[in-house]
Amino acid sequence: MSTSFRVRYAPSPTGHLHIGGARTALFNYLLARKQGGSFIVRFEDTDQSRHVESGIDNQLDGLRWLGVDWDESVDVGGSYGPYRQTERLGLYQPFIDQLLAAGNAYRCYCTEAEIEAERAEQEARGETPKYAGKCRSLTEDERRELEAQGRKPSIRFRVPENRIVAFEDRVRGHVEFESDGIGDFIIVRPDGIPTYNFAVILDDHLMDISLVIRGEEHLSNTPRQLMMYEALGLQAPEFAHLSIILNPDRKKMSKRDESIVQFIAQYNSLGYLPEAIVNFIALLGWSPGGEEEIFTKEELIAQFDLSRVSKSPAVFDMDKLNWMNNAYIKKADLSRIVDLCLPQLQKAGRLPEQLDEAQREWAVKLIGLYKEQLNFAAEIVDKSELFFRDGQEYDEEGRALLAEEHVHAVLSSFKNQVEQAADYTTDSMKALLKAVQQETGYKGKQLFMPVRVALTGQMHGPDLNETLYLLGRGRVLARLANLL
Ligand code: GLU
């Protein structure tokens, strides 16, 4: 074993980078960076039925966007490649031969239909299904006969009987399984392709992986993997299994659950900030202790530690994520938020694809008006809708306010002022409203509320002077004329 610290993220490239995968990758990455080790991304792409052509790029693009960079993978190479399982098939044969020669694995000629029937019988008897071992000790003659029938063998690992397989999980502590609960399992399919459990231990061994950090769903695979390491005389890596992530209802997260955004690419297209997503994901099952919740990537690297990773499930709280992203948006430079919001407004047809100088300046001010309120950039479209609509409608509260006695006087005076104003800027709004106050005698709420409600339909909103300016003289006059 090499002395350097090496960890890996080993997704099956079956689709987009999901929150769960992103967390596994991030925890591996944080620990690698903290310990000055290497972070490897390799792909378990041998399951052709689940293969998605763009799966590898989707995974790498997601990680790249998050800023989770890797030292070895399919794109940058590395001295332990290839990093794609389908390109590694030739590396596994000596290990298959070794297991067969030592009797730790054997050829099994049972067909899928036969296994299915066996399983059904066991279930009918109320037993937990496991391979009964029909081909465990075939003679040469029996084997030849089965092959003569045209049967293609799979290869099964011979699970040692009556053993306790135990290990110290870096998150869960002492874990043990009884080998008798585990039937002899297939390590190579009839088509010669190794199964996950077998290929993964060889990849981890050949890549000198020191520690396997992965999801809890793999916990029950670990005793299988440990027994194979032992049979091959190889030293196993350490293991850390991360608890599952629950949705806000504390139910197991389902990919169909639309109350949460689950894929990293969606966060990107909705205009979340990657460093906020990293911060949020880091806290899914880990906490450094204390009240602080906002951490830069460097702080996460410095503080991350498996000993503070929780055994209990993490709960995905979309409100907290939005709160956190808003905190990052508030801190970010306006120009960065403009870059995120402009395409959203353009995509929604609110702004032309090509902006001239004046349009751009207007848009920057508009985005600035809402920056503090945005949970993510795409929200700008709904929030700023009042600046784009043609007519203005009022809800019950608005109509009641506009029906108050003094309102007509305020709005007529305001309309006159707007018509006569020499120029129409944010600063001139102040003088303009002052003039209305002098003319009508109304001030404060009595002055500002009718103007705000008449022009925006809302009781509350961003800075009034800025709002009036951004609406523009034309829209303001049209809305007032309509109302009066
Ligand atoms: N391909 C497996 C997965 O996506 C990786 C399991 C492992 O890390 O060992 O869950």
Residues whose N, C-alpha, C, O or C-beta is under 5 A from the ligand:
A	BS01	LIG	A10 P11 S12 E44 V200 R214
